[in-house]
């Protein structure tokens, strides 16, 4: 059995990536980047366990894709690494960044073959350009570009990180203890994705799939006298509203469920539970705006929306145009991509008895096409 655990670090916020999409959630085909990286390493067959360190919110979605060992990260790389190391029981640990997308297997082989050479095995590249520091040239023959992944003796790395000093990589922490660090040949293909321009330097990443993802949503709310009514974020001129934990905009609630369904992200009750008092009386347009931000962050673009409002009362014909424009504005798409239908229940059931409203919604998503950046 392997004596090496792999830790993949991906708890960062992608603040330098200059996009609404987190780089971990760019899609290669139909696979998000973090999973693409994990599966590449898994296919190499060297590891007893793969640990993925990410944010709690990301992990809740990651679990829908795969069954790796997930650990919630910390405020910075070092804190996240320490969290991940708590799950490591093997003698060695290989630490890489999810943003290091295209690590060649030959480079991993060089690292693993040297595992007994030092407390930390580090892939490096030579510097080919002239370097200066404070107006003085440096001898580039003595300078190396440090890459990840790096292989460490687990016990040594854990000990090296028991300090308040922040290190930029594992080798720096281990070297600070006086332990030996051994260099092996790195690889130019193991480029790290940091900015949008880096996407052109990653040969293993494929364009996103053009598949259309479809979701369905349905919601029902009874009437409550004396409350204001809003449908699709548009005030309706009646003297009753909806009985609900939030403002009760049944149309927006159905739409949120449709969008989440298309993305495989659960339902509105999971994201905005009615047991959470912070959502008491919440404006549903704010919930929809937050949902749209999440969809963008996780690599999706909204295609179109179709909604059917089933209501015996109130009459909605005069509001449909405004509803279309309001929803389009909230979703960031053209009004022509939003369709609002309203019908009665022919006096049948609770809707026909004028006790409430039900709404059906269908929404489509596409994977964000980062090739256009």
MIMARGU-18996 format. One record per residue (C-alpha): z, y, x; residue in three letters; residue number from 0. Coordinates in nm, 4 decimals, padded with zeros to 6 digits. Each point is the difference from the previous one (the first is absolute). Layout:
! MIMARGU-18996
       up    north     east res   n
        Z        Y        X ALA NUM
...
***
This chain:
! MIMARGU-18996
       up    north     east res   n
  00.0000  00.0000  00.0000 UNK   0
 -00.0760  00.3525  00.1166 UNK   1
  00.2796  00.1996  00.1659 UNK   2
 -00.1637  00.3348 -00.0889 UNK   3
  00.0485  00.2204 -00.3062 UNK   4
 -00.2514  00.2714 -00.0830 UNK   5
  00.1252  00.3367 -00.1300 UNK   6
 -00.2556  00.2347 -00.1562 UNK   7
  00.1246  00.3560 -00.0403 UNK   8
 -00.1374  00.2029 -00.2896 UNK   9
  00.2788  00.2087 -00.1503 UNK  10
 -00.1491  00.3343  00.1047 UNK  11
 -00.1237  00.2637 -00.2440 UNK  12
 -00.3459  00.0405  00.1610 UNK  13
  00.0694  00.3735  00.0352 UNK  14
 -00.2624  00.0414  00.2748 UNK  15
 -00.2707 -00.1844 -00.1922 UNK  16
 -00.1017  00.3123 -00.1990 UNK  17
 -00.0767 -00.1846 -00.3227 UNK  18
  00.1607 -00.0697 -00.3380 UNK  19
 -00.0344 -00.3705  00.0845 UNK  20
  00.2568 -00.1689  00.2233 UNK  21
 -00.1941 -00.1604  00.2821 UNK  22
  00.1830 -00.3303 -00.0575 UNK  23
 -00.1736 -00.0115 -00.3405 UNK  24
 -00.3581  00.0670  00.0991 UNK  25
 -00.2084 -00.2959 -00.1111 UNK  26
 -00.2159 -00.2246  00.2164 UNK  27
 -00.2032 -00.1819 -00.2615 UNK  28
  00.2620 -00.0875 -00.2615 UNK  29
  00.2903 -00.0217  00.2449 UNK  30
  00.2346  00.2901  00.0834 UNK  31
  00.0253  00.0844  00.3676 UNK  32
  00.3558 -00.1307  00.0461 UNK  33
 -00.1028 -00.3406 -00.1380 UNK  34
 -00.3198 -00.0032  00.2046 UNK  35
  00.2099  00.0433  00.3145 UNK  36
  00.2599 -00.2604 -00.1012 UNK  37
 -00.2659 -00.2584 -00.0829 UNK  38
 -00.1801  00.0566  00.3314 UNK  39
  00.3230 -00.0718  00.1884 UNK  40
  00.0880 -00.2937 -00.2248 UNK  41
 -00.3388 -00.1597  00.0659 UNK  42
  00.0800 -00.0049  00.3732 UNK  43
  00.2744 -00.2560 -00.0732 UNK  44
  00.2519  00.1137  00.2633 UNK  45
  00.2934  00.1107 -00.2139 UNK  46
  00.2985 -00.1698 -00.1586 UNK  47
  00.0400  00.2879 -00.2461 UNK  48
 -00.1704  00.3270 -00.0865 UNK  49
  00.2278  00.2906 -00.0905 UNK  50
 -00.1482  00.3107 -00.1616 UNK  51
  00.2094  00.3165  00.0070 UNK  52
 -00.0927  00.2601 -00.2596 UNK  53
  00.1436  00.2333 -00.2623 UNK  54
  00.1790 -00.1408 -00.3044 UNK  55
 -00.2693  00.1364 -00.2329 UNK  56
 -00.2821 -00.1524  00.2058 UNK  57
  00.1771 -00.3341  00.0237 UNK  58
  00.0248 -00.0274 -00.3795 UNK  59
 -00.3812  00.0083 -00.0108 UNK  60
 -00.0549 -00.2016  00.3190 UNK  61
  00.1795 -00.2955 -00.1583 UNK  62
 -00.2854 -00.0244 -00.2517 UNK  63
 -00.2377 -00.0753  00.2890 UNK  64
  00.1814 -00.2405  00.2320 UNK  65
  00.3271 -00.1800  00.0786 UNK  66
  00.0841  00.1332  00.3452 UNK  67
  00.3567  00.0912  00.0955 UNK  68
  00.0337  00.3640 -00.1079 UNK  69
  00.2666  00.2355  00.1349 UNK  70
  00.0658  00.3575 -00.1083 UNK  71
 -00.0452  00.2386  00.2906 UNK  72
  00.1977  00.2968  00.1219 UNK  73
 -00.0581  00.3698  00.0608 UNK  74
 -00.2009 -00.0496  00.3202 UNK  75
 -00.1752 -00.2720  00.1987 UNK  76
  00.3062 -00.0989  00.1963 UNK  77
  00.2191 -00.0266 -00.3093 UNK  78
 -00.2673 -00.2101 -00.1693 UNK  79
 -00.0281 -00.2278  00.3021 UNK  80
  00.3764 -00.0541  00.0065 UNK  81
 -00.0134 -00.0935 -00.3684 UNK  82
 -00.2800 -00.2462  00.0659 UNK  83
  00.1798 -00.1567  00.2952 UNK  84
  00.2842 -00.1033 -00.2279 UNK  85
 -00.2350 -00.2621 -00.1454 UNK  86
 -00.0996 -00.1387  00.3421 UNK  87
  00.1633 -00.3196  00.1294 UNK  88
 -00.2688 -00.1119  00.2460 UNK  89
  00.0253  00.0495  00.3759 UNK  90
 -00.2935  00.2399  00.0084 UNK  91
 -00.1280  00.2729 -00.2282 UNK  92
 -00.3456  00.1573 -00.0067 UNK  93
  00.0064  00.3504 -00.1460 UNK  94
 -00.3117  00.1770 -00.1221 UNK  95
 -00.0906  00.2869 -00.2292 UNK  96
 -00.1974 -00.0610 -00.3171 UNK  97
 -00.2127  00.2947  00.1115 UNK  98
 -00.1097 -00.2102  00.3001 UNK  99
 -00.2640 -00.1660 -00.2169 UNK 100
 -00.2459 -00.1826  00.2237 UNK 101
  00.2058 -00.1695  00.2721 UNK 102
 -00.2235 -00.2654  00.1650 UNK 103
  00.1350 -00.3547  00.0246 UNK 104
 -00.0856 -00.0063  00.3716 UNK 105
  00.2401  00.2887  00.0566 UNK 106
  00.2770 -00.1839 -00.1867 UNK 107
 -00.0648 -00.3083  00.2133 UNK 108
  00.0423  00.2045  00.3186 UNK 109
  00.3302  00.1372 -00.1272 UNK 110
  00.1390 -00.3384 -00.1026 UNK 111
 -00.1028 -00.1739  00.3213 UNK 112
  00.2100  00.2517  00.1946 UNK 113
  00.3106 -00.0267 -00.2196 UNK 114
  00.2229 -00.1342  00.2785 UNK 115
 -00.0985  00.2705  00.2458 UNK 116
  00.2400  00.2722 -00.1226 UNK 117
  00.2239  00.1264 -00.2770 UNK 118
 -00.3012  00.1738 -00.1567 UNK 119
 -00.3718 -00.0748  00.0266 UNK 120
 -00.2204  00.3033 -00.0619 UNK 121
 -00.3774  00.0344 -00.0390 UNK 122
 -00.1370  00.3028  00.1858 UNK 123
 -00.3267  00.1819  00.0576 UNK 124
 -00.1005  00.1963  00.3105 UNK 125
 -00.0513  00.3762 -00.0214 UNK 126
 -00.3579  00.1017  00.0738 UNK 127
  00.0269  00.3771 -00.0462 UNK 128
  00.1659  00.2539  00.2262 UNK 129
  00.3590  00.0775 -00.0995 UNK 130
  00.2079  00.3120  00.0521 UNK 131
  00.3691  00.0698 -00.0563 UNK 132
  00.1232  00.3605  00.0133 UNK 133
 -00.3185  00.1214  00.1727 UNK 134
  00.0208 -00.2759  00.2623 UNK 135
 -00.2341 -00.3008  00.0180 UNK 136
  00.1427 -00.3517 -00.0225 UNK 137
 -00.1114 -00.3090  00.1849 UNK 138
 -00.1693 -00.1857 -00.2841 UNK 139
  00.0149 -00.3253  00.1954 UNK 140
  00.3745  00.0036 -00.0588 UNK 141
 -00.0232  00.0762 -00.3727 UNK 142
 -00.0530 -00.2504 -00.2813 UNK 143
 -00.0525  00.0259 -00.3757 UNK 144
  00.2609 -00.2141 -00.1726 UNK 145
 -00.1030 -00.2001 -00.3062 UNK 146
  00.1615 -00.2268 -00.2558 UNK 147
  00.0710 -00.2750 -00.0842 UNK 148
  00.2710 -00.0577  00.2571 UNK 149
  00.1845 -00.3279  00.0552 UNK 150
  00.3719  00.0175  00.0756 UNK 151
  00.2878 -00.2337  00.0571 UNK 152
  00.1734  00.0409 -00.3348 UNK 153
  00.3522  00.0185  00.1388 UNK 154
 -00.1026  00.2623  00.2562 UNK 155
 -00.1811  00.2202 -00.2506 UNK 156
  00.2898 -00.0096 -00.2460 UNK 157
  00.2376  00.1039  00.2766 UNK 158
 -00.2331  00.2773  00.1224 UNK 159
 -00.0092  00.1590 -00.3453 UNK 160
  00.3794  00.0285 -00.0310 UNK 161
 -00.0106  00.3674  00.0934 UNK 162
 -00.0571  00.3413 -00.1559 UNK 163
 -00.2858  00.0648  00.2421 UNK 164
 -00.3377 -00.0126 -00.1739 UNK 165
 -00.2792 -00.1890  00.1747 UNK 166
 -00.3702  00.0192 -00.0819 UNK 167
 -00.0546 -00.3713  00.0594 UNK 168
  00.1829 -00.3231  00.0837 UNK 169
 -00.0828  00.0033  00.3708 UNK 170
  00.1666  00.3408  00.0461 UNK 171
  00.3213 -00.1298 -00.1555 UNK 172
  00.0022 -00.3138  00.2131 UNK 173
 -00.0902  00.1896  00.3193 UNK 174
  00.2931  00.2374 -00.0631 UNK 175
  00.2324 -00.2990  00.0549 UNK 176
 -00.1530 -00.0719  00.3374 UNK 177
 -00.1839 -00.3040 -00.1358 UNK 178
 -00.3439 -00.0905  00.1333 UNK 179
 -00.3102  00.0940 -00.1982 UNK 180
 -00.3207 -00.1933  00.0679 UNK 181
 -00.3495  00.1389 -00.0647 UNK 182
 -00.3007 -00.1979 -00.1216 UNK 183
 -00.3509  00.1139 -00.0775 UNK 184
 -00.0275  00.1754 -00.3365 UNK 185
 -00.3088  00.0502 -00.2150 UNK 186
 -00.1940  00.3074 -00.1089 UNK 187
 -00.0570 -00.1660 -00.3401 UNK 188
  00.3762  00.0047 -00.0594 UNK 189
 -00.0251  00.3652 -00.0956 UNK 190
  00.2772  00.1450 -00.2153 UNK 191
 -00.0869  00.1601 -00.3338 UNK 192
  00.1710  00.3392  00.0042 UNK 193
 -00.2528  00.2535 -00.1315 UNK 194
 -00.3064 -00.0195 -00.2230 UNK 195
 -00.2260  00.0120  00.3064 UNK 196
  00.1509 -00.3270  00.1243 UNK 197
 -00.1632 -00.1918 -00.2863 UNK 198
 -00.3293  00.0114  00.1929 UNK 199
  00.1644 -00.1835  00.2925 UNK 200
  00.1115 -00.3109 -00.1938 UNK 201
 -00.2757 -00.2640  00.0085 UNK 202
  00.1918 -00.2620 -00.2004 UNK 203
  00.0467  00.2139 -00.3130 UNK 204
 -00.2590 -00.0506 -00.2738 UNK 205
 -00.0959  00.2541 -00.2711 UNK 206
  00.2043 -00.0311 -00.3196 UNK 207
 -00.1281 -00.2245 -00.2780 UNK 208
 -00.1942  00.1658 -00.2823 UNK 209
  00.1789 -00.2138 -00.2614 UNK 210
  00.1114  00.1766 -00.3181 UNK 211
  00.3624 -00.0693 -00.0953 UNK 212
  00.0891  00.0144 -00.3696 UNK 213
  00.3386  00.0455 -00.1672 UNK 214
  00.1195  00.0018 -00.3607 UNK 215
  00.2975  00.1874 -00.1431 UNK 216
  00.1694  00.0105 -00.3385 UNK 217
  00.2969  00.1966 -00.1230 UNK 218
  00.1747  00.0580 -00.3331 UNK 219
  00.2540  00.2626 -00.1033 UNK 220
  00.1610  00.0710 -00.3379 UNK 221
  00.0328  00.3503 -00.1350 UNK 222
  00.3147  00.2104  00.0238 UNK 223
  00.0486  00.3101 -00.2112 UNK 224
  00.0675  00.3323  00.1666 UNK 225
 -00.1535 -00.0866  00.3393 UNK 226
 -00.3115  00.1668  00.1449 UNK 227
 -00.3045 -00.2285  00.0182 UNK 228
 -00.2345 -00.0271  00.2953 UNK 229
 -00.2996 -00.2348  00.0301 UNK 230
 -00.2080 -00.0146  00.3185 UNK 231
  00.2093  00.2947  00.1193 UNK 232
 -00.1186  00.2152 -00.2932 UNK 233
  00.2563  00.1451 -00.2475 UNK 234
 -00.0638 -00.1167 -00.3577 UNK 235
  00.0921  00.2397 -00.2807 UNK 236
  00.2341 -00.2157 -00.2116 UNK 237
  00.3748  00.0055 -00.0683 UNK 238
  00.0690 -00.3445  00.1455 UNK 239
 -00.0408 -00.1677  00.3346 UNK 240
  00.0629 -00.3402  00.1555 UNK 241
  00.3214 -00.1912  00.0454 UNK 242
  00.0080 -00.0783  00.3722 UNK 243
  00.1992  00.0321  00.3221 UNK 244
 -00.2552  00.2500  00.1348 UNK 245
 -00.2033  00.2464 -00.2072 UNK 246
 -00.1660 -00.3044 -00.1590 UNK 247
 -00.3653  00.0856  00.0708 UNK 248
 -00.1202 -00.3413 -00.1080 UNK 249
 -00.3582  00.0651  00.1123 UNK 250
  00.0962  00.0848  00.3572 UNK 251
  00.2357 -00.2980  00.0135 UNK 252
 -00.2816 -00.2358 -00.1002 UNK 253
 -00.2275  00.1642  00.2574 UNK 254
  00.2550 -00.0384  00.2793 UNK 255
  00.0270 -00.3703 -00.0807 UNK 256
 -00.3798 -00.0344  00.0073 UNK 257
 -00.0204  00.1678  00.3408 UNK 258
  00.2849 -00.2078  00.1421 UNK 259
 -00.1574 -00.3139 -00.1444 UNK 260
 -00.3292  00.0670  00.1768 UNK 261
  00.1871  00.0428  00.3295 UNK 262
  00.2271 -00.3015 -00.0537 UNK 263
  00.3015  00.2302  00.0322 UNK 264
  00.2083 -00.1219 -00.2940 UNK 265
  00.0738  00.2229 -00.2992 UNK 266
  00.1508  00.3330 -00.0972 UNK 267
  00.3412 -00.1554 -00.0594 UNK 268
  00.0181 -00.1113  00.3639 UNK 269
 -00.0952  00.3376  00.1450 UNK 270
  00.1783  00.2236 -00.2502 UNK 271
  00.2682 -00.2135 -00.1697 UNK 272
  00.1636  00.1228 -00.3200 UNK 273
  00.3346 -00.1053  00.1502 UNK 274
 -00.0327  00.2824  00.2542 UNK 275
  00.1521  00.3192 -00.1368 UNK 276
 -00.2177  00.2112  00.2282 UNK 277
 -00.2890 -00.0816 -00.2336 UNK 278
  00.1859  00.0983 -00.3184 UNK 279
 -00.2267  00.2439 -00.1837 UNK 280
 -00.2497 -00.0109  00.2877 UNK 281
 -00.3351  00.1729 -00.0392 UNK 282
 -00.2483 -00.2879 -00.0081 UNK 283
 -00.2674  00.2116  00.1687 UNK 284
  00.2277  00.0093  00.3061 UNK 285
  00.0254 -00.3798 -00.0092 UNK 286
 -00.3777 -00.0288 -00.0193 UNK 287
 -00.0473  00.2425  00.2899 UNK 288
  00.2448 -00.2035  00.2065 UNK 289
 -00.1863 -00.3203 -00.0907 UNK 290
 -00.3289  00.1547  00.1142 UNK 291
  00.1591  00.0940  00.3345 UNK 292
  00.1223 -00.3570  00.0440 UNK 293
 -00.3436 -00.1418 -00.0769 UNK 294
 -00.1596  00.2269  00.2600 UNK 295
  00.2702 -00.0840  00.2526 UNK 296
 -00.0700 -00.3705 -00.0449 UNK 297
 -00.3731  00.0257  00.0483 UNK 298
 -00.1469  00.0396 -00.3496 UNK 299
 -00.2355  00.2448 -00.1715 UNK 300
 -00.0078  00.0409 -00.3771 UNK 301
 -00.3268 -00.0925 -00.1697 UNK 302
  00.0149  00.0667 -00.3744 UNK 303
  00.2378 -00.0181 -00.2955 UNK 304
 -00.0460 -00.1003 -00.3647 UNK 305
  00.2821  00.0422 -00.2532 UNK 306
  00.0413 -00.0806 -00.3691 UNK 307
  00.2793  00.1743 -00.1910 UNK 308
  00.0944 -00.1848 -00.3196 UNK 309
  00.1759  00.2480 -00.2301 UNK 310
  00.0125  00.0401 -00.3780 UNK 311
  00.1611  00.3336  00.0719 UNK 312
 -00.0374  00.2510  00.1570 UNK 313
 -00.3714  00.0728 -00.0290 UNK 314
 -00.1384  00.0359  00.3537 UNK 315
 -00.3686  00.0901 -00.0296 UNK 316
  00.0624  00.3653  00.0843 UNK 317
  00.1936 -00.0952  00.3178 UNK 318
 -00.2324 -00.2572  00.1566 UNK 319
 -00.2025  00.2423  00.2121 UNK 320
  00.3118  00.1581  00.1463 UNK 321
  00.1501 -00.3459  00.0600 UNK 322
 -00.3071 -00.1055  00.1958 UNK 323
  00.0162  00.3073  00.2232 UNK 324
  00.3767 -00.0324  00.0549 UNK 325
 -00.0189 -00.3645  00.1034 UNK 326
 -00.2996  00.0671  00.2260 UNK 327
  00.1924  00.2786  00.1719 UNK 328
  00.3047 -00.2213  00.0543 UNK 329
 -00.2119 -00.2837  00.1395 UNK 330
 -00.2226  00.2224  00.2137 UNK 331
 -00.3238 -00.1293 -00.1530 UNK 332
 -00.2769  00.1540 -00.2120 UNK 333
  00.0616  00.0281 -00.3764 UNK 334
 -00.3092 -00.2135 -00.0579 UNK 335
  00.1913 -00.2914  00.1565 UNK 336
  00.2767  00.0259 -00.2617 UNK 337
 -00.0562 -00.1206 -00.3555 UNK 338
  00.2506  00.0565 -00.2804 UNK 339
 -00.0365 -00.1800 -00.3320 UNK 340
  00.2253  00.0457 -00.3028 UNK 341
  00.0106 -00.2141 -00.3115 UNK 342
  00.2331 -00.0823 -00.2875 UNK 343
  00.1515 -00.3378 -00.0877 UNK 344
 -00.1491  00.0066 -00.3504 UNK 345
  00.3610  00.0272 -00.1261 UNK 346
  00.0862 -00.3421  00.1451 UNK 347
  00.3143 -00.0852  00.1988 UNK 348
  00.2541  00.2389  00.1484 UNK 349
 -00.2765  00.2398  00.1064 UNK 350
 -00.1481 -00.0048 -00.3489 UNK 351
  00.3450  00.0736 -00.1430 UNK 352
  00.0144  00.3110  00.2205 UNK 353
  00.2920 -00.1313  00.2074 UNK 354
 -00.1524  00.0453  00.3441 UNK 355
 -00.3046 -00.0119  00.2283 UNK 356
 -00.1496 -00.2629  00.2293 UNK 357
 -00.2494  00.0615  00.2795 UNK 358
 -00.2326 -00.2344  00.1882 UNK 359
 -00.1375  00.1083  00.3367 UNK 360
 -00.2461 -00.1440  00.2503 UNK 361
 -00.0404  00.1394  00.3524 UNK 362
 -00.2111 -00.0925  00.3000 UNK 363
  00.0700  00.0501  00.3687 UNK 364
 -00.1990 -00.0336  00.3199 UNK 365
  00.1174 -00.0502  00.3575 UNK 366
  00.0084  00.3304  00.1867 UNK 367
 -00.3204  00.0237  00.2031 UNK 368
  00.1276  00.1167  00.3368 UNK 369
 -00.3513 -00.0328  00.1428 UNK 370
 -00.0773  00.3364 -00.1582 UNK 371
  00.2668  00.1824  00.2026 UNK 372
***
